[in-house]
């Protein structure tokens, strides 16, 4: 894992422990959820989309234009599991160059 990956794991752990516990309503029916923006290598969008669709925790995937190539909605049973999925499953996919993860802290209807 490179320095950015180590920083990401440390940041997500600190965020989970210190900030998220104050704002996230863990007792609600809302599962921990994140939107993950992925940048792929040139010409690899379809193969990455196919790999994401095979993951149970990835609920939605979209090909988009702009800085990022794919937006994925990820849900997990716990924040710890969500962190593991993003860090070790999505980021380690072949042909994924970078990710940006936005953790949902509340749902407004």
Buried (B, 14 or more C-beta within 10 A) or exposed (E): EEEEEEEBBEEBBEBBEEEBEEEBEEEEEBBBBBBBBBBBEEEBBEBBBEBBEEBEBBEEBEEEEEEBBBBBBBBBEEBEBBBBBBBEBBBEBEBBEEBEBEBBBEEEE
